[in-house]
Amino acid sequence: MMTFLMSLMIGSFVGTIIWIVQSSIKSVTQKIFSQTWHYYTGLIPVFFLLGGSEILSRVISFLGSIVVVTDTSSRTSMIAEQNIPAQPTLSSFINQLFDNLLRLPYLSEMVLIVIVLWAAGATIFLVLNVKNYYKFKLFILAGSRVCDTLQCPVQVMVSTHATTPMLIGLWKPIIVLPDTRLEDKELALILSHELVHLQRGDLLVKLLVLVANAVHWFNPVIYLLNKQMNMQCELSCDEKVVKGMDAESRRLYGEMILSMLEYGVNQRNIIFTSSFSNSKRYIKRRLSNLMNAQETKRSILLISIVAIFAVIGAGGFAAYVAKSSLPGDFMSEKARRVVAPLTTVSSGYNKINVKDIDGTMVAYDKNGNRLPATPKGSDAPEKLSDKELVDRIKKHLEKQLPVPEGYLEALPQNERDALNEAYSMQLHSSN
């Protein structure tokens, strides 16, 4: 549960940062890249919100493990021998912060409560949106009639309740026209616009953005992202429709948008629905883009591709850094350990004490080997056979490590004499 919660927060953080950066430089990118480029790059934050942060952080971690092979045991040994205090860094601060968090009482219960609240919010968000869609669809199609005079890949309906042309429905989409008189050329332009939405799968894109909004319902930035994506969808669709048109045809297309605005505009954002006309505040921008839409040059296309990969790479690196800043134990389902500082015992060898949640202390030597448990107030190991004691003492001697006094005191005199003779040493008990 802790792993899921932290992945969710990292994804929300990275997606938010990318959206903020994209929005802050939009005044510059609008002069260079097309509306279609802005529409599809708007999906990059959505990708990170829906698990892309976890995917890319793992990919970067895997690639890093191939390029740089880290010898953990030797690093631990070096730290133990030198005993150099670590300099305070942002990473160490974050590690300490989460170490303190792990010590909180009833941490598992608190995490469970947070996840339940998150799941409830996401469910309510989705249920309300689906309910609004079906309610809206029933309202629009009530009293509607099929338009048999048009040849179109999808069914065309005329509704007295529709205030703007729209494409509605994900599985069996239909085009709904308002019950108003339209010239043949106007009708052709409207159908072209809605069919572009259908061919590009814009309703599926709206669904993905909606799911991201549901998953991160607690993040206010995602609501702005959702709204921006809907507007960018219409701008890029206009750009596609007027591509190759002369100035006169573009003017006619713009006048048709204005006529739909005068007839009435549906300003609600309904899932599985793509409206032809938006609210008044966006019309000026749409008309300006209509007259200024140009063919994308090959050099600009290459730069746009590089920019996309740069944004994705930066987002993935940010997710990797954010995840790497957390203690390794924290991202584990068994994250319940507190590592004590390096200590030196009277016998002269270094060891690390690890305290489990149940209070059990486990000792490891500087090479990462688990040491036998010692009774309180004594260095004597667990009850071992004479052969096991001799083997352990030999390993210490071969590694040129001090022999624990507990080993020598538990070893019979004849075995000590045999070791002294074999290694030409004078091992003796403190007694």
BASE-394563 format. One record per residue (C-alpha): x, y, z; residue number from 0. Coordinates in steps of 0.001 Angstrom, whole numbers. Example, Ala and Ser with C-alpha at 12.3 -4.5 7.8 and 13.67 -1.06 7.14 Angstrom:
{atom {12300; -4500; 7800}; 0};
{atom {13670; -1060; 7140}; 1};
//
This chain:
{atom {0; 0; 0}; 0};
{atom {2854; 2362; 810}; 1};
{atom {4454; 1676; -2576}; 2};
{atom {1209; 2438; -4410}; 3};
{atom {606; 5627; -2451}; 4};
{atom {4102; 6990; -3066}; 5};
{atom {3940; 6093; -6793}; 6};
{atom {625; 7942; -6997}; 7};
{atom {2076; 11054; -5364}; 8};
{atom {5222; 11004; -7513}; 9};
{atom {3118; 10646; -10686}; 10};
{atom {907; 13557; -9643}; 11};
{atom {3953; 15689; -8838}; 12};
{atom {5780; 14980; -12106}; 13};
{atom {2634; 15419; -14243}; 14};
{atom {1932; 18752; -12557}; 15};
{atom {5488; 20025; -13080}; 16};
{atom {5437; 19105; -16787}; 17};
{atom {2079; 20827; -17307}; 18};
{atom {3294; 23962; -15540}; 19};
{atom {6438; 24068; -17687}; 20};
{atom {4426; 23516; -20885}; 21};
{atom {1963; 26255; -19958}; 22};
{atom {4693; 28730; -19012}; 23};
{atom {6444; 28443; -22401}; 24};
{atom {3272; 28190; -24486}; 25};
{atom {3538; 31810; -25673}; 26};
{atom {6808; 30808; -27342}; 27};
{atom {5832; 27368; -28645}; 28};
{atom {2631; 28761; -30189}; 29};
{atom {4812; 30726; -32619}; 30};
{atom {6838; 27663; -33623}; 31};
{atom {4708; 24533; -33419}; 32};
{atom {1256; 23639; -34715}; 33};
{atom {-1929; 23285; -32686}; 34};
{atom {-1836; 19551; -33365}; 35};
{atom {1629; 19395; -31769}; 36};
{atom {299; 21192; -28696}; 37};
{atom {-2678; 18834; -28554}; 38};
{atom {-647; 15636; -28570}; 39};
{atom {2135; 16938; -26319}; 40};
{atom {-619; 17763; -23849}; 41};
{atom {-894; 14001; -23412}; 42};
{atom {2628; 13810; -21959}; 43};
{atom {1496; 14914; -18473}; 44};
{atom {-1426; 12483; -18809}; 45};
{atom {1063; 9687; -19527}; 46};
{atom {2982; 10443; -16335}; 47};
{atom {-243; 10734; -14344}; 48};
{atom {-1373; 7279; -15500}; 49};
{atom {1751; 5350; -14501}; 50};
{atom {4393; 6730; -16845}; 51};
{atom {6431; 8019; -13913}; 52};
{atom {6807; 4510; -12495}; 53};
{atom {7574; 2989; -15900}; 54};
{atom {10272; 5490; -16888}; 55};
{atom {11883; 5561; -13432}; 56};
{atom {12280; 1784; -13627}; 57};
{atom {13657; 1986; -17166}; 58};
{atom {16213; 4622; -16142}; 59};
{atom {17127; 2592; -13066}; 60};
{atom {17613; -521; -15221}; 61};
{atom {19765; 1323; -17767}; 62};
{atom {21805; 2827; -14951}; 63};
{atom {22454; -608; -13475}; 64};
{atom {23833; -1753; -16826}; 65};
{atom {26134; 1236; -17294}; 66};
{atom {27357; 1497; -13716}; 67};
{atom {27749; -1634; -11598}; 68};
{atom {27804; -714; -7914}; 69};
{atom {29520; -2972; -5415}; 70};
{atom {27340; -2429; -2363}; 71};
{atom {29335; -4627; -23}; 72};
{atom {32665; -2936; -715}; 73};
{atom {31061; 478; -261}; 74};
{atom {29657; -626; 3089}; 75};
{atom {33082; -1906; 4146}; 76};
{atom {34751; 1354; 3163}; 77};
{atom {32227; 3415; 5124}; 78};
{atom {32631; 1180; 8176}; 79};
{atom {36429; 1424; 8168}; 80};
{atom {36723; 5136; 7450}; 81};
{atom {33739; 6133; 9633}; 82};
{atom {33507; 9519; 7846}; 83};
{atom {30363; 11453; 8762}; 84};
{atom {28081; 12079; 5768}; 85};
{atom {27551; 15647; 4629}; 86};
{atom {23939; 16857; 4856}; 87};
{atom {22220; 16890; 1437}; 88};
{atom {18679; 17238; 134}; 89};
{atom {18561; 13482; -425}; 90};
{atom {19686; 12770; 3149}; 91};
{atom {17104; 15256; 4433}; 92};
{atom {14328; 13472; 2513}; 93};
{atom {15596; 10104; 3736}; 94};
{atom {15554; 11343; 7339}; 95};
{atom {12080; 12784; 6845}; 96};
{atom {10673; 9475; 5669}; 97};
{atom {12612; 7547; 8289}; 98};
{atom {10797; 9653; 10882}; 99};
{atom {7539; 8980; 9067}; 100};
{atom {8143; 5246; 9335}; 101};
{atom {8419; 5600; 13096}; 102};
{atom {4919; 7043; 13394}; 103};
{atom {2553; 4831; 15394}; 104};
{atom {-327; 3263; 13455}; 105};
{atom {1338; 4129; 10137}; 106};
{atom {-254; 1184; 8321}; 107};
{atom {-3707; 2180; 9524}; 108};
{atom {-3197; 5809; 8417}; 109};
{atom {-2013; 4718; 4972}; 110};
{atom {-5050; 2458; 4633}; 111};
{atom {-7400; 5344; 5524}; 112};
{atom {-5750; 7616; 2940}; 113};
{atom {-6068; 4985; 209}; 114};
{atom {-9729; 4369; 1058}; 115};
{atom {-10444; 8119; 860}; 116};
{atom {-8600; 8340; -2465}; 117};
{atom {-10523; 5387; -3910}; 118};
{atom {-13826; 6869; -2751}; 119};
{atom {-13049; 10217; -4379}; 120};
{atom {-11997; 8605; -7673}; 121};
{atom {-15117; 6433; -7751}; 122};
{atom {-17459; 9343; -7037}; 123};
{atom {-15765; 11434; -9740}; 124};
{atom {-16189; 8704; -12379}; 125};
{atom {-19760; 7855; -11386}; 126};
{atom {-20855; 11500; -11580}; 127};
{atom {-19287; 11987; -15010}; 128};
{atom {-20800; 8804; -16435}; 129};
{atom {-24183; 9753; -14977}; 130};
{atom {-23982; 13228; -16555}; 131};
{atom {-23104; 11686; -19911}; 132};
{atom {-26112; 9368; -20014}; 133};
{atom {-28388; 12123; -18767}; 134};
{atom {-27068; 14485; -21461}; 135};
{atom {-27355; 11852; -24192}; 136};
{atom {-30978; 11084; -23320}; 137};
{atom {-31759; 14800; -23332}; 138};
{atom {-30085; 15416; -26713}; 139};
{atom {-31617; 12407; -28467}; 140};
{atom {-35132; 12956; -27077}; 141};
{atom {-37351; 13807; -30031}; 142};
{atom {-34443; 13653; -32508}; 143};
{atom {-34756; 12322; -36057}; 144};
{atom {-32401; 10512; -38400}; 145};
{atom {-31037; 12553; -41318}; 146};
{atom {-31262; 10149; -44272}; 147};
{atom {-30309; 12690; -46929}; 148};
{atom {-26612; 12716; -46013}; 149};
{atom {-24000; 10124; -46939}; 150};
{atom {-21728; 9798; -43925}; 151};
{atom {-19643; 6996; -42347}; 152};
{atom {-21646; 7361; -39130}; 153};
{atom {-25290; 8013; -38408}; 154};
{atom {-26379; 11665; -38444}; 155};
{atom {-29195; 12845; -36175}; 156};
{atom {-31019; 16182; -35991}; 157};
{atom {-32000; 17282; -32495}; 158};
{atom {-34088; 20210; -31344}; 159};
{atom {-32141; 20188; -28063}; 160};
{atom {-28676; 20414; -29640}; 161};
{atom {-27202; 23907; -29545}; 162};
{atom {-24109; 23016; -31575}; 163};
{atom {-23009; 20158; -33878}; 164};
{atom {-21335; 17389; -31920}; 165};
{atom {-19940; 13886; -32060}; 166};
{atom {-21338; 11775; -29238}; 167};
{atom {-20738; 8171; -28151}; 168};
{atom {-17545; 6126; -27747}; 169};
{atom {-18597; 2671; -28959}; 170};
{atom {-21192; 3679; -31567}; 171};
{atom {-20559; 7365; -32219}; 172};
{atom {-23154; 9489; -33968}; 173};
{atom {-23120; 13060; -35267}; 174};
{atom {-25834; 15296; -33873}; 175};
{atom {-26824; 18474; -35712}; 176};
{atom {-28923; 21334; -34329}; 177};
{atom {-32360; 21769; -35856}; 178};
{atom {-31471; 24817; -37920}; 179};
{atom {-31078; 25529; -41614}; 180};
{atom {-27550; 24978; -42948}; 181};
{atom {-26166; 25590; -46420}; 182};
{atom {-24588; 22662; -48231}; 183};
{atom {-21061; 24038; -47873}; 184};
{atom {-21592; 24787; -44196}; 185};
{atom {-22925; 21285; -43659}; 186};
{atom {-19895; 19796; -45441}; 187};
{atom {-17505; 21765; -43233}; 188};
{atom {-19347; 20714; -40066}; 189};
{atom {-19265; 17047; -41039}; 190};
{atom {-15575; 17338; -41930}; 191};
{atom {-14876; 18768; -38499}; 192};
{atom {-16728; 16022; -36640}; 193};
{atom {-15238; 13264; -38806}; 194};
{atom {-11737; 14501; -37956}; 195};
{atom {-12630; 13981; -34293}; 196};
{atom {-13815; 10472; -35152}; 197};
{atom {-10765; 9501; -37228}; 198};
{atom {-8273; 10741; -34648}; 199};
{atom {-10037; 9032; -31751}; 200};
{atom {-10488; 12277; -29837}; 201};
{atom {-13262; 10813; -27708}; 202};
{atom {-10858; 8119; -26520}; 203};
{atom {-8328; 10843; -25682}; 204};
{atom {-11000; 12625; -23647}; 205};
{atom {-11626; 9371; -21807}; 206};
{atom {-7926; 9006; -20932}; 207};
{atom {-7805; 12575; -19635}; 208};
{atom {-10951; 11901; -17618}; 209};
{atom {-9389; 8791; -16039}; 210};
{atom {-6268; 10806; -15163}; 211};
{atom {-8518; 13434; -13618}; 212};
{atom {-10323; 10746; -11610}; 213};
{atom {-7095; 9141; -10369}; 214};
{atom {-5709; 12530; -9313}; 215};
{atom {-8973; 14158; -8266}; 216};
{atom {-7194; 15702; -5276}; 217};
{atom {-4872; 17730; -7544}; 218};
{atom {-6447; 21028; -8731}; 219};
{atom {-3971; 21332; -11618}; 220};
{atom {-5450; 18254; -13319}; 221};
{atom {-8812; 19991; -13704}; 222};
{atom {-7074; 22805; -15570}; 223};
{atom {-5280; 20232; -17714}; 224};
{atom {-8607; 18576; -18564}; 225};
{atom {-10130; 21885; -19607}; 226};
{atom {-7077; 22877; -21637}; 227};
{atom {-7016; 19546; -23484}; 228};
{atom {-10635; 19989; -24599}; 229};
{atom {-9876; 23431; -26001}; 230};
{atom {-6670; 22255; -27669}; 231};
{atom {-8608; 19401; -29259}; 232};
{atom {-10906; 21869; -31057}; 233};
{atom {-8020; 24080; -32170}; 234};
{atom {-6106; 21170; -33664}; 235};
{atom {-9272; 19877; -35325}; 236};
{atom {-9872; 23296; -36934}; 237};
{atom {-6268; 23269; -38119}; 238};
{atom {-6781; 19884; -39750}; 239};
{atom {-10031; 20910; -41476}; 240};
{atom {-8720; 24161; -43001}; 241};
{atom {-5416; 22626; -44097}; 242};
{atom {-5024; 23441; -47806}; 243};
{atom {-7963; 25862; -47858}; 244};
{atom {-7708; 29320; -49399}; 245};
{atom {-8447; 32479; -47427}; 246};
{atom {-12060; 32680; -48607}; 247};
{atom {-12877; 29130; -47485}; 248};
{atom {-11273; 29790; -44114}; 249};
{atom {-13345; 32933; -43735}; 250};
{atom {-16505; 30932; -44444}; 251};
{atom {-15474; 28336; -41856}; 252};
{atom {-14938; 31089; -39284}; 253};
{atom {-18324; 32646; -40048}; 254};
{atom {-19935; 29259; -39541}; 255};
{atom {-18346; 28999; -36073}; 256};
{atom {-19737; 32428; -35260}; 257};
{atom {-23197; 31416; -36476}; 258};
{atom {-23142; 28406; -34155}; 259};
{atom {-22140; 30747; -31341}; 260};
{atom {-25140; 32960; -32076}; 261};
{atom {-27448; 29941; -32228}; 262};
{atom {-26340; 28762; -28789}; 263};
{atom {-23310; 27140; -27240}; 264};
{atom {-23094; 24079; -25070}; 265};
{atom {-20429; 24961; -22515}; 266};
{atom {-20564; 21779; -20456}; 267};
{atom {-17698; 19336; -20681}; 268};
{atom {-19352; 15936; -21200}; 269};
{atom {-17364; 12739; -21689}; 270};
{atom {-17725; 10848; -24983}; 271};
{atom {-18845; 14145; -26561}; 272};
{atom {-17049; 16588; -28839}; 273};
{atom {-18841; 19893; -29514}; 274};
{atom {-18241; 21948; -32641}; 275};
{atom {-18476; 25339; -30924}; 276};
{atom {-17075; 26509; -27596}; 277};
{atom {-17779; 29379; -25266}; 278};
{atom {-17253; 32981; -26380}; 279};
{atom {-13920; 33411; -24615}; 280};
{atom {-12257; 30845; -26950}; 281};
{atom {-13843; 31893; -30253}; 282};
{atom {-11389; 34748; -30890}; 283};
{atom {-8462; 32378; -30499}; 284};
{atom {-10031; 29809; -32839}; 285};
{atom {-10678; 32408; -35529}; 286};
{atom {-7127; 33751; -35248}; 287};
{atom {-5689; 30252; -35645}; 288};
{atom {-7881; 29601; -38670}; 289};
{atom {-6392; 32492; -40623}; 290};
{atom {-2804; 31848; -39496}; 291};
{atom {-2613; 28062; -39880}; 292};
{atom {384; 27119; -42055}; 293};
{atom {2075; 24007; -43367}; 294};
{atom {4630; 22588; -40948}; 295};
{atom {8139; 22669; -42356}; 296};
{atom {10314; 19578; -42200}; 297};
{atom {12869; 21324; -39986}; 298};
{atom {10132; 22380; -37555}; 299};
{atom {8795; 18824; -37553}; 300};
{atom {12233; 17494; -36596}; 301};
{atom {12585; 20058; -33814}; 302};
{atom {9112; 19164; -32528}; 303};
{atom {10029; 15471; -32321}; 304};
{atom {13228; 16291; -30432}; 305};
{atom {11257; 18550; -28092}; 306};
{atom {8756; 15775; -27364}; 307};
{atom {11501; 13297; -26463}; 308};
{atom {13217; 15957; -24364}; 309};
{atom {10034; 16588; -22359}; 310};
{atom {9435; 12856; -21846}; 311};
{atom {13064; 12289; -20875}; 312};
{atom {13030; 15183; -18428}; 313};
{atom {9827; 13898; -16869}; 314};
{atom {11225; 10390; -16562}; 315};
{atom {14419; 11689; -14963}; 316};
{atom {12408; 13800; -12516}; 317};
{atom {10382; 10719; -11544}; 318};
{atom {13591; 8691; -11122}; 319};
{atom {15185; 11365; -8919}; 320};
{atom {12022; 11693; -6822}; 321};
{atom {11823; 7945; -6298}; 322};
{atom {15569; 7613; -5644}; 323};
{atom {15358; 10284; -2939}; 324};
{atom {13139; 8005; -889}; 325};
{atom {14725; 5406; 1396}; 326};
{atom {14882; 1992; -229}; 327};
{atom {12965; 509; 2689}; 328};
{atom {10192; 3070; 2256}; 329};
{atom {9315; 1851; -1242}; 330};
{atom {9088; -1720; 7}; 331};
{atom {6047; -3454; 1413}; 332};
{atom {8304; -4482; 4316}; 333};
{atom {9245; -886; 5062}; 334};
{atom {9249; -1185; 8795}; 335};
{atom {12937; -1033; 9682}; 336};
{atom {14993; 1605; 11423}; 337};
{atom {18742; 1410; 10808}; 338};
{atom {20812; 2398; 13816}; 339};
{atom {24098; 4315; 13458}; 340};
{atom {27348; 2390; 13050}; 341};
{atom {28612; 1249; 16448}; 342};
{atom {31845; -326; 17706}; 343};
{atom {31708; -3030; 20361}; 344};
{atom {34333; -3853; 22939}; 345};
{atom {35680; -6760; 20931}; 346};
{atom {36982; -4326; 18333}; 347};
{atom {34960; -5182; 15209}; 348};
{atom {32388; -2955; 13542}; 349};
{atom {28776; -3930; 13188}; 350};
{atom {25451; -2426; 12162}; 351};
{atom {22373; -2923; 14310}; 352};
{atom {19010; -3149; 12534}; 353};
{atom {15877; -2837; 14627}; 354};
{atom {12725; -4511; 13327}; 355};
{atom {9194; -3308; 14139}; 356};
{atom {8840; -5960; 16820}; 357};
{atom {11928; -4601; 18608}; 358};
{atom {14233; -7448; 17578}; 359};
{atom {17833; -6347; 17000}; 360};
{atom {19754; -7997; 14176}; 361};
{atom {23499; -7369; 13802}; 362};
{atom {25511; -7374; 10576}; 363};
{atom {29283; -7064; 10209}; 364};
{atom {30884; -4503; 7894}; 365};
{atom {30899; -7041; 5059}; 366};
{atom {27131; -7394; 5225}; 367};
{atom {27185; -10820; 6911}; 368};
{atom {24616; -11431; 9621}; 369};
{atom {26197; -11839; 13031}; 370};
{atom {24932; -14292; 15656}; 371};
{atom {22599; -12857; 18277}; 372};
{atom {24265; -12064; 21607}; 373};
{atom {22592; -12230; 25003}; 374};
{atom {22131; -8921; 26806}; 375};
{atom {25296; -7843; 28631}; 376};
{atom {27546; -10406; 26952}; 377};
{atom {29484; -10869; 23720}; 378};
{atom {28941; -14629; 23845}; 379};
{atom {27292; -15969; 20679}; 380};
{atom {24456; -18424; 20457}; 381};
{atom {25282; -21962; 21534}; 382};
{atom {27512; -23328; 18770}; 383};
{atom {29328; -26583; 18411}; 384};
{atom {33102; -26671; 18805}; 385};
{atom {33497; -27230; 15057}; 386};
{atom {31305; -24188; 14221}; 387};
{atom {33309; -22042; 16632}; 388};
{atom {36601; -23172; 15076}; 389};
{atom {35286; -22482; 11564}; 390};
{atom {34164; -18962; 12492}; 391};
{atom {37454; -18155; 14195}; 392};
{atom {39363; -19384; 11142}; 393};
{atom {37277; -17090; 8894}; 394};
{atom {38088; -14110; 11119}; 395};
{atom {41783; -14974; 11030}; 396};
{atom {41784; -15430; 7245}; 397};
{atom {40101; -12047; 6808}; 398};
{atom {42536; -10552; 9335}; 399};
{atom {39696; -9510; 11617}; 400};
{atom {39804; -9451; 15437}; 401};
{atom {38319; -12617; 16934}; 402};
{atom {35304; -11901; 19216}; 403};
{atom {36088; -12693; 22830}; 404};
{atom {32856; -14666; 23116}; 405};
{atom {34172; -17187; 20581}; 406};
{atom {37388; -17753; 22539}; 407};
{atom {35670; -18092; 25894}; 408};
{atom {33236; -20682; 24537}; 409};
{atom {36020; -22665; 22839}; 410};
{atom {37619; -25569; 24811}; 411};
{atom {41318; -25193; 25737}; 412};
{atom {42429; -28038; 23494}; 413};
{atom {40816; -26391; 20447}; 414};
{atom {42494; -23064; 21289}; 415};
{atom {45841; -24849; 21568}; 416};
{atom {45308; -26458; 18160}; 417};
{atom {44541; -23073; 16564}; 418};
{atom {47551; -21450; 18250}; 419};
{atom {49786; -24169; 16883}; 420};
{atom {48281; -24048; 13402}; 421};
{atom {48496; -20238; 13063}; 422};
{atom {51525; -19654; 15305}; 423};
{atom {49500; -17346; 17519}; 424};
{atom {48724; -16944; 21198}; 425};
{atom {44906; -16913; 21337}; 426};
{atom {43670; -17083; 24915}; 427};
{atom {40540; -16460; 26938}; 428};
{atom {40140; -13232; 28871}; 429};
{atom {39512; -15389; 31940}; 430};
//
